[in-house]
Amino acid sequence: MIELLYLVAAALFIVGLRRLSHPATARVGNALAALGMLVAVVVTLVDLDAVSYTTIVAGMVTGAVIGGFLAQRVAMTAMPQLVASFNGFGGAASAFVALIESGGDVATETGVTIALSVLIGALTLSGSFVAFGKLQGIISGRPLSYPGQLAVNGLVAAAGVAAATWAIATGESVGYWYAGGAALLLGVLAVLPIGGADMPVVISLLNSFSGLAASAAGFVIENSALIVGGALVGAAGFILTVQMSDAMNRTLANVLFSGFGGGEPAAAIGGDVTRGTVDDVAVALAYAQSVMFVPGYGMAVAQAQHAARELADALEARNVTVHYAIHPVAGRMPGHMNVLLAEADVPYDQLLDLDQSNPRLSKTSVAVIVGANDVVNPSARDDPGSPIYGMPILEVDHADTVVVIKRSLSPGFAGIDNPLFYSDRTVMLFADAKQALEDLVAAIKQY
């Protein structure tokens, strides 16, 4: 019965992951995966006969209360930090499970899996909380590097592997602790030199690492559900990491080791911009045939997703076709904008990815940029000297009119100016995103 229930849990993981592939079924998929985890945890505790049912229920209630509190209280802008912390705690849990099993005589293959779980889990723990610090603003978002950092990282990694090898060969469990300490240091040293603009890729990679650490821990304790669940997370996270790197037209090695964003800030392009008022923009929107919203991190900061939905509803009442263009790396974590708009109950069929959006933009009356910057920067397409040259962008400059809602002309996370702001087709609406969208709703309803 234990093995059968583990099979049920694994099946729920797989089906849940499959249903996460589309926004319309994602919530059900999340619930199925959570149910699978519940089955796996309860079955494992019962199988170990290590705790009473009272303890199991108390633990579940405590976890549910903490999870529910976080789900309700953590702001959408802090969701990437929450995901980073989940990755870190997952890595820590896997490392501790493996360390507990490291005492006494263990087979060589078990020692290898203990070492893998400890090394990957500890690196994930420290790396995730450095990412947390960068996203939270506790640590500078700029790459923090120094001469010879790759050599130092290599020496620390070699020390960790050497300590683990010694532990496997001698059976001395203290070697695994030394290896874990080296991995903790390596996680800090490896993530500090990565710029804040690349944190979405780092979060995805660390998520993959947390899965690999869990899968290795599953081999240590011979738990098939942990092996399968960890392998799914590891594979899915790595595939997403590669896809996000491709979305920036960069290799994963370039993301991890180039220190992107660490140079001197690019010179401002300068020039005159066309400043618009709420009434100017409202007229353009009210009489448009089609409107494409392009959300970015600024929308999350302003909590403007509900106001954007209200504006879309007001436009649709005037028979204006509305869509949302989602760039793969918009925001601070994978899928950030999708989650943001889902919170406002934006219809799934209105969310378009990069490949779907660009052919439509040339036929769009008005493109409304709400807090996005680097992902709509034409320099990535037109300027070979730009740091982001070659990155696929949302080609909003092909729309008849472009409206940019932002507080100032400040550059995005990549630290470079955006020539889109100075285009003859662009109208700059300098305001808080939420307030501007609410004012636009009120103005359009007057027509």
C-alpha positions, -999 to 999 in steps of 0.1 A, spaced: 0 0 0 29 24 8 44 19 -27 10 22 -43 3 55 -26 38 68 -36 28 59 -72 -4 79 -68 16 109 -55 40 107 -84 11 105 -109 -5 136 -92 28 155 -96 30 146 -133 -6 155 -141 -4 186 -120 28 198 -138 11 190 -172 -19 211 -163 4 240 -154 12 244 -191 -19 266 -197 -33 294 -176 -68 280 -178 -58 248 -161 -30 261 -139 -50 264 -107 -62 229 -110 -27 217 -117 -14 235 -87 -40 219 -65 -33 184 -79 4 188 -72 -3 200 -37 -25 170 -31 3 147 -44 27 163 -19 2 159 9 -1 122 1 36 118 -1 43 135 32 17 117 52 26 83 37 63 89 45 56 98 81 33 68 86 58 45 69 87 57 92 64 52 122 84 81 137 56 104 148 20 101 160 -11 111 140 -15 140 164 19 153 154 11 149 117 -21 169 120 -5 195 141 23 199 115 -2 202 87 -22 228 105 8 248 114 21 247 78 -13 256 64 -16 286 87 18 299 77 12 293 40 -22 309 41 -8 340 59 20 344 34 -4 339 4 -26 367 17 0 391 30 29 389 6 26 417 -20 28 408 -57 60 428 -60 75 405 -33 65 373 -50 99 367 -66 115 370 -31 90 345 -17 98 320 -45 136 325 -39 131 318 -2 111 286 -11 139 274 -32 164 281 -4 144 263 22 138 234 -1 176 230 -7 182 233 31 156 206 39 172 182 13 207 188 27 196 181 63 178 149 53 210 137 37 232 148 66 211 129 91 217 97 71 255 103 69 265 88 102 278 52 105 288 28 77 271 37 44 276 22 9 297 41 -16 267 48 -38 247 62 -8 277 83 1 277 98 -33 241 107 -32 245 122 3 273 144 -10 253 155 -40 223 164 -19 245 183 6 265 202 -20 235 212 -42 212 218 -13 236 241 6 245 260 -26 208 265 -33 202 278 3 228 305 3 224 314 -34 186 318 -30 189 342 -1 215 363 -19 190 365 -48 163 374 -22 186 402 -9 191 416 -44 154 416 -52 145 430 -18 171 458 -21 191 446 9 220 439 -14 228 460 -44 212 448 -76 244 456 -95 269 428 -100 294 427 -71 326 414 -86 364 415 -79 395 404 -97 401 367 -98 366 358 -86 362 329 -110 395 314 -97 383 318 -61 349 302 -69 368 273 -85 389 268 -54 359 269 -31 341 244 -53 371 221 -54 374 223 -16 338 212 -13 342 183 -37 374 173 -19 357 173 15 328 152 1 352 128 -16 371 124 17 338 117 36 328 91 10 361 73 12 365 73 50 329 73 62 337 104 83 304 123 84 321 155 94 334 157 58 299 162 45 295 191 69 327 207 56 314 201 21 282 218 30 300 248 44 320 252 12 288 250 -8 272 276 13 301 300 6 300 291 -31 263 300 -33 271 335 -20 301 340 -42 284 327 -73 252 349 -71 267 381 -59 284 388 -93 251 384 -112 231 415 -119 195 421 -107 182 421 -143 192 384 -145 176 373 -113 146 357 -131 170 332 -147 189 327 -114 156 320 -95 146 294 -122 180 278 -120 180 276 -82 145 261 -84 160 234 -106 188 229 -81 164 225 -52 147 197 -72 180 180 -79 189 181 -42 156 167 -33 159 139 -58 194 130 -45 180 130 -9 153 106 -22 180 81 -32 196 85 2 165 75 21 151 52 -7 119 73 -11 105 70 -46 81 99 -43 110 122 -34 130 109 -63 102 115 -88 91 148 -74 127 162 -72 134 150 -108 103 167 -121 113 200 -104 149 197 -115 140 190 -152 112 216 -154 133 243 -137 162 237 -161 141 237 -192 126 270 -181 161 284 -173 172 276 -209 140 291 -224 145 323 -204 181 325 -215 170 321 -251 144 348 -246 173 372 -239 194 358 -267 221 349 -242 237 316 -231 233 304 -196 270 308 -191 268 344 -201 240 350 -176 260 334 -148 295 347 -155 294 379 -176 284 403 -148 258 419 -170 250 454 -158 282 459 -140 297 485 -163 293 522 -163 257 533 -169 251 540 -206 249 576 -217 214 590 -220 201 593 -255 185 626 -248 161 645 -270 126 658 -268 97 637 -257 60 641 -264 43 646 -231 6 637 -230 -22 643 -206 -49 619 -194 -74 635 -218 -50 631 -247 -44 594 -241 -81 588 -233 -91 602 -268 -66 579 -285 -78 549 -266 -115 556 -269 -114 558 -307 -89 530 -312 -98 498 -330 -73 477 -310 -52 482 -279 -23 461 -267 -13 465 -230 24 456 -222 28 451 -185 62 452 -167 76 453 -132 63 489 -128 27 476 -129 35 452 -101 51 480 -80 21 502 -85 -4 473 -80 -20 486 -111 -33 452 -125 -69 457 -114 -69 493 -128 -56 479 -161 -84 453 -162 -110 481 -155 -96 502 -184 -97 471 -206 -134 465 -197 -142 502 -205 -125 499 -239 -142 466 -247 -176 483 -239 -167 506 -268 -159 476 -290 -122 480 -288 -102 448 -292 -79 444 -262 -49 421 -257 -19 419 -233 16 412 -246 37 392 -222 75 391 -226 91 359 -211 114 379 -188 91 408 -179 91 413 -141 114 397 -116 106 360 -119 94 335 -145 57 341 -152 55 372 -130 32 391 -154 9 361 -159 4 357 -122 -1 395 -118 -29 396 -145 -44 364 -133 -49 381 -99 -71 406 -118 -90 379 -136 -78 390 -170 -93 365 -196 -66 339 -205 -73 342 -242 -62 379 -241 -27 370 -229 -3 367 -258 33 356 -257 62 372 -276 56 352 -309 19 359 -308 22 396 -299 47 409 -325 27 401 -356 -3 419 -340 15 450 -329 20 463 -365 -18 462 -367 -25 477 -333 -39 512 -329 -24 519 -295 2 500 -275 1 510 -238 33 503 -219 27 500 -182 60 498 -163 79 479 -189 112 491 -202 140 468 -214 117 444 -230 104 471 -254 137 488 -261 143 490 -299 181 492 -292 180 454 -287 170 452 -324 187 482 -340 219 491 -321 247 465 -324 266 485 -297 238 481 -271 244 457 -242 211 441 -249 215 438 -287 200 406 -300 175 402 -272 140 395 -287 117 424 -277 81 433 -280 81 455 -311 57 481 -297 72 508 -320 54 492 -349 20 502 -334 3 533 -347 6 550 -314 26 541 -283 17 553 -248 43 549 -221 31 552 -185 59 557 -161 70 582 -134 102 595 -152 126 588 -180 147 566 -157 163 535 -174 151 500 -167 170 472 -148 195 469 -175 206 505 -169 203 518 -205 182 546 -220 153 537 -243 150 554 -277 113 545 -278 106 573 -254 119 599 -279 100 585 -309 75 606 -328 49 579 -323 53 578 -285 33 598 -260 48 599 -224 22 599 -196 43 607 -165 23 595 -135 19 566 -110 6 537 -131 -24 529 -110 -35 565 -107 -30 571 -144 -51 540 -154 -79 549 -130 -80 584 -144 -81 570 -179 -111 549 -170 -129 579 -157 -121 600 -187 -131 573 -212 -165 568 -196 -172 605 -204 -171 598 -242 
